[in-house]
Amino acid sequence: MLLRKEGFPEEDELVLCTVTAIHYHSVFVNLDEYGRSGMIHISEISPGRIRNIRDFVKEGKKVVCKVLRIHRDKGHIDLSLRRVNEGQKKEKINSIKQEQLAEKIVENVAKQNKIELNKLYDKITKVVFEKYDSLFAAFEDASSGRTTLEKIGIETGLAKQLMEIISQRIKPSEIEIGGELVLQSYAPNGVEIIKEAVKKAGNKVEIRYTGGGTYSIKVKSLEYKDAEKDLKTFIDSVTDFMESHKSKAEFVREEK
């Protein structure tokens, strides 16, 4: 990666590391994003008793670790491998891959203009990092139309070249919200009433029956406010319809 963070990581931060040396009771690594070294004690490699530390790590292997303690005076960083679950590991690796993709886009533009890569990268990130934590986040916002590279501070000609590649390589991520909708009707034609209520989902709302009169509701959109609007419109429509037919609709929002 081109990105090199300054200083030390924060405690509890997840960091991508490369194993450099393995000893009987400890493993030494390089923190890829910070250019610093750290140590994983054998007790932080894996739960339970470890007979051979090399069953879990090998020199040159990439591992995601959690920062436990930082000894700034000595420059030492204590890390844990066992305290990182699979979900956290995947999320961290994915964020690294995303940033590498953004860096690759800059590399392509540098080649087009026969400019030294590091100079172009520094020029772009100087303005991007004033507003964003990563290059990919800025490129993704530009891809979705939430902003433009010019608004971020990149000059027009360079922004145009970047966008030509960004539009091909980075697809805007969708916002997803939803919850559970319970529909109840004791009217003689209650089944028909509920069927009509469900039809109000249209093509903007994903609705799936999960049993016991309960439906899973999901709404996706590039913009959070649009997703909220579509969800509210559907829930209000269903609620009004059910109440007008002396039936009941209750929606419980999914918390994330």
C-alpha positions as CSV (number, residue, x, y, z in Angstrom):
1,M,0.0,0.0,0.0
2,L,1.1,3.6,-0.6
3,L,-0.7,4.9,2.4
4,R,1.5,5.1,5.5
5,K,-0.2,6.4,8.6
6,E,1.9,8.6,10.9
7,G,2.5,8.0,14.5
8,F,1.1,5.1,16.4
9,P,-2.2,3.2,16.0
10,E,-4.9,3.5,18.7
11,E,-5.6,0.9,21.3
12,D,-8.3,-1.6,20.2
13,E,-7.6,-0.6,16.5
14,L,-7.5,-3.4,14.0
15,V,-4.3,-3.5,12.0
16,L,-3.0,-5.5,9.1
17,C,0.4,-7.1,9.9
18,T,3.1,-9.2,8.2
19,V,4.7,-11.9,10.3
20,T,8.5,-11.3,10.4
21,A,9.8,-13.6,13.1
22,I,8.6,-16.5,15.2
23,H,10.0,-17.3,18.6
24,Y,9.1,-19.9,21.2
25,H,6.8,-17.6,23.2
26,S,6.2,-14.7,20.8
27,V,5.7,-13.6,17.2
28,F,7.0,-10.4,15.8
29,V,5.2,-8.5,13.0
30,N,5.4,-5.4,10.9
31,L,2.3,-3.2,10.9
32,D,1.8,-2.7,7.2
33,E,-0.1,0.7,7.5
34,Y,2.2,2.3,10.0
35,G,5.7,0.9,9.1
36,R,6.2,-0.1,12.8
37,S,6.9,-3.4,14.5
38,G,4.8,-5.1,17.0
39,M,4.7,-8.3,19.1
40,I,2.1,-11.0,19.7
41,H,2.6,-13.0,22.9
42,I,1.9,-16.7,22.7
43,S,-1.1,-16.2,25.0
44,E,-2.7,-13.8,22.4
45,I,-2.2,-16.2,19.4
46,S,-5.2,-18.5,20.0
47,P,-7.5,-19.6,22.9
48,G,-6.4,-22.7,24.7
49,R,-3.0,-24.4,25.0
50,I,-0.6,-24.0,22.1
51,R,1.9,-26.8,21.6
52,N,3.6,-25.4,18.5
53,I,3.2,-21.7,17.7
54,R,4.0,-22.4,14.0
55,D,0.7,-24.3,13.7
56,F,-1.0,-20.8,13.7
57,V,1.5,-18.4,12.1
58,K,4.2,-18.5,9.5
59,E,6.8,-16.0,8.4
60,G,5.5,-13.7,5.6
61,K,1.9,-14.4,6.5
62,K,-0.6,-11.5,6.6
63,V,-2.6,-11.4,9.8
64,V,-5.2,-9.0,11.2
65,C,-4.4,-8.1,14.8
66,K,-6.0,-6.0,17.6
67,V,-3.8,-3.4,19.3
68,L,-3.7,-4.1,23.0
69,R,-1.1,-1.7,24.4
70,I,1.3,0.9,23.1
71,H,4.5,1.8,24.9
72,R,5.3,5.0,23.2
73,D,8.5,5.7,25.1
74,K,10.0,2.4,23.9
75,G,8.2,2.2,20.6
76,H,6.7,-1.2,21.4
77,I,3.2,-2.3,20.4
78,D,1.5,-5.3,22.0
79,L,-1.0,-7.1,19.7
80,S,-3.5,-9.9,19.8
81,L,-4.5,-12.3,17.1
82,R,-7.0,-14.3,19.1
83,R,-9.2,-11.3,19.9
84,V,-10.1,-10.7,16.3
85,N,-13.2,-12.5,15.1
86,E,-13.8,-13.6,11.5
87,G,-16.2,-10.8,10.8
88,Q,-13.7,-8.2,11.9
89,K,-11.0,-9.9,10.0
90,K,-13.0,-9.9,6.7
91,E,-14.0,-6.2,7.2
92,K,-10.4,-5.1,7.8
93,I,-9.1,-7.1,4.8
94,N,-11.9,-5.7,2.6
95,S,-11.1,-2.1,3.6
96,I,-7.4,-2.7,2.7
97,K,-8.4,-4.2,-0.7
98,Q,-10.7,-1.2,-1.3
99,E,-7.8,1.2,-0.6
100,Q,-5.5,-0.7,-2.8
101,L,-8.1,-0.5,-5.6
102,A,-8.2,3.3,-5.2
103,E,-4.4,3.5,-5.2
104,K,-4.4,1.4,-8.4
105,I,-6.7,4.0,-10.1
106,V,-4.2,6.7,-9.2
107,E,-1.4,4.6,-10.5
108,N,-3.2,4.3,-13.9
109,V,-3.6,8.0,-14.2
110,A,0.0,8.5,-13.2
111,K,1.0,6.2,-16.1
112,Q,-1.3,8.1,-18.5
113,N,0.4,11.4,-17.7
114,K,3.9,9.9,-17.2
115,I,4.0,11.3,-13.7
116,E,5.8,9.8,-10.7
117,L,3.2,7.8,-8.8
118,N,4.1,9.0,-5.3
119,K,4.0,12.6,-6.3
120,L,0.5,12.3,-7.9
121,Y,-0.7,10.2,-4.9
122,D,0.6,12.9,-2.4
123,K,-1.1,15.6,-4.5
124,I,-4.5,13.9,-4.5
125,T,-4.4,12.7,-0.9
126,K,-3.4,16.1,0.4
127,V,-6.9,17.4,-0.4
128,V,-8.8,14.1,0.0
129,F,-7.6,13.4,3.5
130,E,-8.8,16.8,4.7
131,K,-12.4,15.5,4.3
132,Y,-12.1,11.7,4.1
133,D,-10.3,8.9,6.1
134,S,-9.5,7.0,3.0
135,L,-9.0,7.5,-0.8
136,F,-11.6,4.8,-1.6
137,A,-14.3,6.6,0.5
138,A,-13.8,9.8,-1.6
139,F,-13.8,7.9,-4.9
140,E,-16.9,5.9,-3.8
141,D,-18.8,9.1,-3.0
142,A,-17.8,10.6,-6.4
143,S,-19.0,7.4,-8.1
144,S,-22.4,7.5,-6.4
145,G,-22.9,11.2,-7.2
146,R,-22.9,12.3,-3.6
147,T,-20.0,14.6,-4.4
148,T,-17.6,15.5,-7.2
149,L,-13.8,15.3,-7.2
150,E,-13.7,19.0,-8.0
151,K,-15.7,19.7,-4.8
152,I,-13.2,17.7,-2.8
153,G,-10.4,19.9,-4.2
154,I,-9.0,18.0,-7.2
155,E,-8.3,20.1,-10.3
156,T,-10.8,19.6,-13.2
157,G,-8.5,17.9,-15.7
158,L,-7.2,15.4,-13.2
159,A,-10.6,14.8,-11.8
160,K,-12.0,14.0,-15.2
161,Q,-9.2,11.4,-15.8
162,L,-9.8,9.8,-12.4
163,M,-13.6,9.6,-12.9
164,E,-13.2,7.8,-16.2
165,I,-11.6,4.9,-14.3
166,I,-13.6,5.3,-11.1
167,S,-16.9,4.9,-13.0
168,Q,-15.6,1.6,-14.4
169,R,-13.9,0.2,-11.3
170,I,-16.0,1.4,-8.3
171,K,-19.7,0.7,-8.0
172,P,-21.6,2.9,-5.5
173,S,-22.6,1.0,-2.3
174,E,-26.2,0.8,-1.3
175,I,-27.8,1.8,2.0
176,E,-30.0,-1.0,3.4
177,I,-32.6,-0.4,6.2
178,G,-35.6,-2.4,7.3
179,G,-37.2,-4.4,10.1
180,E,-40.1,-6.7,10.9
181,L,-43.7,-6.0,9.9
182,V,-46.5,-7.9,11.7
183,L,-49.9,-8.0,10.0
184,Q,-53.0,-9.2,11.8
185,S,-56.7,-9.3,10.7
186,Y,-59.7,-11.1,12.3
187,A,-62.1,-10.0,9.6
188,P,-63.9,-12.8,7.6
189,N,-61.7,-11.9,4.6
190,G,-58.6,-11.3,6.6
191,V,-56.3,-13.3,4.4
192,E,-57.3,-11.2,1.4
193,I,-56.8,-8.0,3.3
194,I,-53.3,-9.0,4.3
195,K,-52.5,-10.0,0.7
196,E,-53.6,-6.6,-0.5
197,A,-51.5,-4.9,2.1
198,V,-48.4,-6.8,1.1
199,K,-48.9,-5.7,-2.6
200,K,-48.3,-2.1,-1.5
201,A,-44.6,-3.0,-1.3
202,G,-44.2,-2.3,-5.0
203,N,-40.7,-2.6,-6.5
204,K,-38.9,-0.4,-4.0
205,V,-39.5,-2.6,-1.0
206,E,-38.3,-6.2,-0.5
207,I,-40.8,-8.1,1.6
208,R,-40.5,-11.7,2.7
209,Y,-42.9,-13.8,4.8
210,T,-41.1,-15.3,7.8
211,G,-44.1,-17.0,9.5
212,G,-46.7,-16.2,12.2
213,G,-48.0,-13.1,10.3
214,T,-44.5,-11.6,10.3
215,Y,-42.7,-10.2,7.3
216,S,-39.1,-9.1,6.8
217,I,-38.9,-5.7,5.2
218,K,-35.8,-4.3,3.4
219,V,-35.3,-1.1,1.5
220,K,-32.2,-0.3,-0.5
221,S,-31.0,3.0,-2.0
222,L,-27.8,4.9,-2.8
223,E,-29.0,7.6,-0.4
224,Y,-30.1,7.1,3.2
225,K,-32.8,9.8,3.0
226,D,-34.3,8.1,-0.1
227,A,-34.3,4.7,1.7
228,E,-36.0,6.3,4.7
229,K,-38.6,8.0,2.5
230,D,-39.5,4.8,0.6
231,L,-39.7,2.8,3.9
232,K,-41.9,5.4,5.6
233,T,-44.2,5.6,2.5
234,F,-44.7,1.9,2.5
235,I,-45.3,1.5,6.3
236,D,-47.7,4.5,6.4
237,S,-49.6,3.0,3.4
238,V,-49.8,-0.4,4.9
239,T,-50.8,0.9,8.3
240,D,-53.6,3.1,6.9
241,F,-54.9,0.3,4.7
242,M,-55.0,-2.2,7.6
243,E,-56.6,0.2,10.0
244,S,-59.3,1.1,7.4
245,H,-60.2,-2.6,7.3
246,K,-60.2,-2.9,11.1
247,S,-57.0,-4.8,11.0
248,K,-53.6,-4.2,12.6
249,A,-50.1,-3.5,11.3
250,E,-47.1,-3.1,13.6
251,F,-43.5,-2.3,12.4
252,V,-40.4,-2.8,14.4
253,R,-37.2,-1.2,13.1
254,E,-34.1,-3.3,12.7
255,E,-31.3,-1.8,14.7
256,K,-27.7,-1.9,13.3
